[in-house]
Amino acid sequence: MSGTRAWHLASRPSGLPDMTNFELKEVELEPLGEGTVRVENRWLSVDPYMRGRMNDTKSYVPPFEIGAPLQGGAVGKVVESSSPDLAVGDTVFHTMGWREQAVGEAKHFTKVPAMGVPDEQWLGNLGLTGATAYFGLLRVAEAKEGDIVFVSAAAGAVGSAVVQIAKAKGMTVIGSAGGAEKCAWVRELGANAAIDYKAGPVVKQLMEAAPKGIDVYFDNVGGDHLDAAFACARNQARFAICGMIEDYNTGSNHAFRYIMRMIAARIRMQGFLYFDFLSDMPDFYRDMGGWIASGKVKSRETVREGIEAAPQAFLDLFSGANMGKMLVKL
């Protein structure tokens, strides 16, 4: 047997996690059995949803176990194979991240399509984050040409993809981000307006940016942003609820001042998960691949180096330290 290093959950966090909740340990990799492969990870993804898995609560995915290796999106190369489905040298993406190498059945690894894009794109615009943006905006919110779209966390991985998809589809886009630099980048992506939530109340800024109201809200934040969307929603507005990062580490519930507008404006609000649309991934690859090739969708990554950097990269998501997708390069 050979070994590899992997980050483990040392303890369950209360509130915002810190480095004491993580432990980097050597683990033994089992010899390959029939139909299994060994993958050397090259890129690791850290994503806000992982915070929920650190709690011992029932959710759409099982919680991380204390003392067990953490899991997350990763892209790597097959370095050993006993499966006819994957060959040595194949590039694959999978969910056994937070570690340097992974061993498992070939069915748990997906060979990346030959699209001539950098490997890290399979964790960003061509991966979970891009697909979340695509399906949330176009399928859940049913956004269409001419709609006025409001996007929170517009400088983040999912939000920046939403901005660009909406523009590619002929929509007016208002993005919210924290700070002048991030707002400038959101405008560079094509947003018609950018709100700096650190500069003043979101609801006032959104009313000024969208005097006619909004048709679609793509929510990554919750809290004041969601309340502002209630305040500014037009009749028959559609809200796609992707993540409420504002409350991930507090456990508190926001008091919504404008939620009663849901009734009069007949607002439709729907939560969703990437996994709901796996059968439609060919549509996503076709459209997103075309937008990337044409330059309509661009990527930006915040990259940290080395397996040692993974926990801090994850923690930095909650202070807005990333522009675009946060990745760890091994």
C-alpha positions as CSV (number, residue, x, y, z in Angstrom):
1,M,0.0,0.0,0.0
2,S,1.1,3.6,-0.6
3,G,0.2,6.7,1.3
4,T,-1.1,10.2,0.6
5,R,-2.0,13.2,2.6
6,A,-5.6,14.2,3.2
7,W,-7.3,16.8,5.3
8,H,-9.6,15.4,8.0
9,L,-12.4,17.0,10.0
10,A,-10.9,17.2,13.5
11,S,-13.9,18.7,15.2
12,R,-17.3,20.2,14.4
13,P,-17.2,24.0,14.3
14,S,-19.4,26.3,16.2
15,G,-20.0,29.4,14.1
16,L,-17.2,30.3,11.7
17,P,-14.7,27.4,11.4
18,D,-11.0,27.9,12.2
19,M,-7.8,25.9,11.7
20,T,-8.4,23.8,14.8
21,N,-11.3,22.1,13.0
22,F,-8.9,20.6,10.4
23,E,-6.1,18.1,10.6
24,L,-3.7,17.1,7.8
25,K,-2.8,13.4,8.1
26,E,-1.2,10.6,6.2
27,V,-3.6,8.0,5.0
28,E,-2.9,4.6,3.4
29,L,-4.3,3.9,-0.1
30,E,-5.6,0.4,-0.7
31,P,-4.2,-1.6,-3.6
32,L,-6.3,-1.4,-6.7
33,G,-9.0,-4.0,-7.0
34,E,-10.9,-4.8,-10.2
35,G,-12.6,-1.8,-11.7
36,T,-10.8,0.8,-9.6
37,V,-8.4,3.6,-10.4
38,R,-5.8,5.8,-8.6
39,V,-5.9,9.5,-9.4
40,E,-3.3,12.1,-8.6
41,N,-5.2,15.3,-7.9
42,R,-4.1,18.5,-9.6
43,W,-6.8,21.0,-8.6
44,L,-9.1,21.1,-5.6
45,S,-12.2,23.1,-5.2
46,V,-13.4,24.7,-1.9
47,D,-17.1,25.8,-1.9
48,P,-19.4,27.4,0.7
49,Y,-21.8,24.5,0.8
50,M,-19.1,22.4,2.5
51,R,-19.7,24.4,5.7
52,G,-23.1,22.8,6.1
53,R,-21.6,19.3,5.8
54,M,-19.4,20.1,8.9
55,N,-22.6,20.1,11.0
56,D,-24.1,16.9,12.3
57,T,-27.5,17.6,10.7
58,K,-29.6,15.9,8.1
59,S,-29.3,17.6,4.7
60,Y,-29.2,16.8,1.0
61,V,-25.7,15.3,1.4
62,P,-24.4,13.3,4.4
63,P,-22.4,15.3,7.0
64,F,-18.6,14.9,7.1
65,E,-17.5,12.5,9.8
66,I,-15.1,13.5,12.5
67,G,-11.8,11.9,12.0
68,A,-12.5,11.1,8.3
69,P,-11.1,12.7,5.2
70,L,-13.0,15.7,3.9
71,Q,-14.6,15.6,0.4
72,G,-14.9,18.1,-2.4
73,G,-14.6,18.7,-6.1
74,A,-11.3,17.8,-7.7
75,V,-9.6,17.4,-11.1
76,G,-6.7,15.0,-11.5
77,K,-4.9,12.5,-13.7
78,V,-5.4,8.7,-13.7
79,V,-2.0,7.3,-12.7
80,E,-3.0,3.6,-12.2
81,S,-6.0,1.8,-13.5
82,S,-7.6,-1.7,-13.4
83,S,-10.7,-0.5,-15.2
84,P,-11.5,-0.7,-18.9
85,D,-13.3,2.6,-18.7
86,L,-10.4,4.8,-17.7
87,A,-6.8,4.7,-18.8
88,V,-3.6,6.0,-17.3
89,G,-3.3,9.6,-18.4
90,D,-7.0,10.4,-18.5
91,T,-8.1,13.6,-16.9
92,V,-11.1,13.2,-14.6
93,F,-13.2,15.2,-12.2
94,H,-14.6,13.8,-9.0
95,T,-15.6,14.5,-5.4
96,M,-12.7,13.0,-3.5
97,G,-10.8,16.3,-3.0
98,W,-9.0,17.7,0.0
99,R,-6.3,15.0,-0.6
100,E,-3.3,14.5,-2.9
101,Q,-4.4,11.2,-4.3
102,A,-7.7,9.3,-4.5
103,V,-8.5,5.6,-5.0
104,G,-12.0,4.4,-5.9
105,E,-14.3,2.6,-8.4
106,A,-14.0,4.1,-11.9
107,K,-17.7,5.0,-11.8
108,H,-17.0,7.7,-9.2
109,F,-14.6,9.5,-11.7
110,T,-15.8,11.3,-14.8
111,K,-13.5,11.6,-17.8
112,V,-13.5,15.2,-19.0
113,P,-14.9,15.8,-22.5
114,A,-12.3,16.8,-25.1
115,M,-13.0,20.5,-25.3
116,G,-9.5,22.0,-25.2
117,V,-10.0,24.0,-22.0
118,P,-7.7,24.2,-19.0
119,D,-8.2,21.5,-16.4
120,E,-9.4,23.9,-13.7
121,Q,-12.4,24.9,-15.8
122,W,-14.0,21.6,-14.9
123,L,-14.2,23.0,-11.3
124,G,-15.5,26.4,-12.4
125,N,-17.5,27.5,-15.4
126,L,-17.7,23.9,-16.8
127,G,-18.1,22.3,-13.4
128,L,-20.5,22.5,-10.5
129,T,-20.4,26.3,-10.2
130,G,-21.1,27.0,-13.9
131,A,-23.8,24.4,-14.0
132,T,-25.4,25.8,-10.8
133,A,-25.5,29.2,-12.4
134,Y,-26.9,27.9,-15.7
135,F,-29.7,25.8,-14.3
136,G,-30.6,28.2,-11.6
137,L,-31.0,31.1,-13.9
138,L,-32.5,29.4,-17.0
139,R,-34.4,26.5,-15.6
140,V,-35.4,27.5,-12.0
141,A,-35.9,31.2,-12.5
142,E,-36.9,30.7,-16.2
143,A,-35.0,33.9,-17.0
144,K,-35.4,35.1,-20.6
145,E,-34.3,37.8,-23.0
146,G,-35.3,41.3,-21.8
147,D,-35.6,40.3,-18.1
148,I,-34.0,42.5,-15.5
149,V,-31.8,40.2,-13.3
150,F,-30.4,40.9,-9.9
151,V,-27.4,38.7,-8.7
152,S,-25.9,38.7,-5.3
153,A,-22.3,37.7,-4.7
154,A,-21.8,38.6,-8.4
155,A,-18.0,38.5,-8.0
156,G,-18.0,35.0,-6.7
157,A,-17.7,31.7,-8.7
158,V,-21.4,31.1,-9.2
159,G,-22.5,34.8,-9.3
160,S,-19.9,35.8,-12.0
161,A,-21.1,32.9,-14.2
162,V,-24.8,34.1,-13.7
163,V,-23.8,37.6,-14.8
164,Q,-22.2,36.4,-18.0
165,I,-24.9,33.8,-18.9
166,A,-27.6,36.5,-18.4
167,K,-25.8,38.9,-20.7
168,A,-25.2,36.2,-23.3
169,K,-29.0,35.6,-23.3
170,G,-29.9,39.3,-23.7
171,M,-30.8,40.3,-20.2
172,T,-30.2,43.4,-18.1
173,V,-28.0,42.5,-15.1
174,I,-27.4,44.2,-11.8
175,G,-24.8,42.5,-9.7
176,S,-23.9,43.1,-6.0
177,A,-20.4,42.7,-4.7
178,G,-18.3,44.0,-1.8
179,G,-15.9,46.8,-2.5
180,A,-15.0,49.0,-5.5
181,E,-12.5,46.5,-7.0
182,K,-15.0,43.7,-7.1
183,C,-17.8,46.0,-8.5
184,A,-15.5,47.1,-11.3
185,W,-14.8,43.5,-12.2
186,V,-18.6,42.8,-12.2
187,R,-19.1,45.6,-14.7
188,E,-16.2,44.2,-16.8
189,L,-18.1,41.0,-17.0
190,G,-20.9,42.9,-18.6
191,A,-23.2,43.9,-15.8
192,N,-25.3,47.0,-16.5
193,A,-24.8,48.1,-12.9
194,A,-22.9,47.0,-9.8
195,I,-24.0,47.6,-6.2
196,D,-21.3,47.8,-3.5
197,Y,-23.1,46.4,-0.5
198,K,-20.4,47.7,1.8
199,A,-21.1,51.3,0.7
200,G,-24.7,51.5,1.9
201,P,-28.1,49.8,2.2
202,V,-28.7,47.3,-0.5
203,V,-32.4,48.1,-0.9
204,K,-31.7,51.8,-1.6
205,Q,-29.0,51.0,-4.1
206,L,-31.1,48.4,-5.9
207,M,-34.1,50.7,-6.2
208,E,-31.8,53.3,-7.8
209,A,-30.2,50.7,-10.1
210,A,-33.5,49.1,-11.1
211,P,-36.2,51.9,-11.0
212,K,-38.5,49.6,-12.9
213,G,-37.9,46.7,-10.6
214,I,-36.5,43.3,-11.2
215,D,-37.9,40.2,-12.9
216,V,-35.4,37.7,-11.6
217,Y,-33.3,37.4,-8.4
218,F,-30.4,34.8,-8.2
219,D,-29.7,34.5,-4.5
220,N,-26.3,33.4,-3.2
221,V,-26.4,35.5,0.0
222,G,-29.8,35.7,1.7
223,G,-30.3,38.4,4.4
224,D,-30.5,42.0,3.3
225,H,-30.0,41.1,-0.4
226,L,-33.0,38.8,-0.4
227,D,-35.0,41.4,1.4
228,A,-34.0,44.0,-1.2
229,A,-35.1,41.7,-3.9
230,F,-38.6,41.4,-2.3
231,A,-38.8,45.1,-2.1
232,C,-37.9,45.6,-5.8
233,A,-39.6,42.6,-7.4
234,R,-42.0,43.2,-10.3
235,N,-45.2,41.2,-10.7
236,Q,-44.5,37.5,-11.4
237,A,-40.8,37.8,-10.4
238,R,-38.9,34.5,-10.0
239,F,-36.3,33.9,-7.3
240,A,-33.8,31.1,-7.6
241,I,-32.4,30.4,-4.2
242,C,-28.9,28.9,-4.5
243,G,-27.2,29.7,-1.1
244,M,-27.7,31.9,1.9
245,I,-24.0,32.3,2.9
246,E,-24.8,35.2,5.3
247,D,-26.3,32.7,7.7
248,Y,-24.0,29.7,7.2
249,N,-22.0,30.4,10.3
250,T,-24.5,32.2,12.5
251,G,-27.5,29.9,12.6
252,S,-29.7,33.0,12.9
253,N,-32.7,33.9,10.8
254,H,-33.0,37.2,9.1
255,A,-36.1,39.4,9.8
256,F,-37.5,40.2,6.3
257,R,-39.1,43.6,6.2
258,Y,-40.4,43.3,2.6
259,I,-41.4,39.6,2.4
260,M,-45.1,40.4,2.4
261,R,-44.7,41.7,-1.2
262,M,-44.4,38.0,-2.2
263,I,-48.2,37.8,-2.1
264,A,-49.2,41.0,-4.0
265,A,-46.4,40.6,-6.6
266,R,-47.0,36.8,-6.9
267,I,-43.3,36.2,-6.5
268,R,-42.2,32.6,-7.1
269,M,-39.3,31.5,-4.9
270,Q,-37.6,28.2,-5.4
271,G,-34.6,26.5,-3.9
272,F,-32.6,24.1,-6.0
273,L,-29.5,21.9,-6.2
274,Y,-27.1,21.2,-9.0
275,F,-27.9,17.5,-8.7
276,D,-31.5,18.1,-9.8
277,F,-30.3,18.6,-13.4
278,L,-27.7,16.0,-14.0
279,S,-29.7,14.5,-16.8
280,D,-29.5,17.8,-18.6
281,M,-25.8,18.2,-18.5
282,P,-25.3,17.8,-22.3
283,D,-27.3,21.0,-22.8
284,F,-25.1,22.8,-20.3
285,Y,-21.9,21.6,-21.9
286,R,-23.1,22.6,-25.3
287,D,-24.1,26.1,-24.3
288,M,-21.4,26.8,-21.9
289,G,-18.7,25.4,-24.2
290,G,-19.9,27.6,-26.9
291,W,-19.9,30.7,-24.7
292,I,-16.4,30.0,-23.5
293,A,-15.2,29.4,-27.1
294,S,-16.7,32.6,-28.3
295,G,-15.4,34.7,-25.4
296,K,-18.9,35.5,-24.0
297,V,-18.0,33.7,-20.8
298,K,-14.7,34.3,-19.1
299,S,-13.2,32.8,-16.0
300,R,-11.2,34.2,-13.1
301,E,-9.7,32.2,-10.3
302,T,-8.2,32.9,-6.9
303,V,-5.5,30.2,-6.6
304,R,-3.8,29.0,-3.5
305,E,-0.8,26.7,-3.8
306,G,-0.3,23.3,-2.1
307,I,-2.4,20.9,-0.1
308,E,-1.5,22.8,3.1
309,A,-3.4,25.8,1.8
310,A,-6.9,24.1,1.5
311,P,-8.5,25.0,4.9
312,Q,-7.5,28.6,4.8
313,A,-8.7,28.9,1.2
314,F,-12.0,27.6,2.4
315,L,-12.2,29.9,5.4
316,D,-11.4,32.9,3.1
317,L,-14.6,32.3,1.2
318,F,-16.5,33.7,4.2
319,S,-14.6,36.9,4.2
320,G,-15.0,37.5,0.5
321,A,-11.3,37.0,-0.2
322,N,-11.9,35.4,-3.6
323,M,-12.6,36.9,-7.0
324,G,-14.2,34.3,-9.1
325,K,-13.6,30.7,-8.2
326,M,-11.4,29.7,-5.2
327,L,-9.1,26.9,-6.1
328,V,-6.1,25.0,-4.6
329,K,-3.4,23.9,-7.0
330,L,-1.4,20.9,-6.1
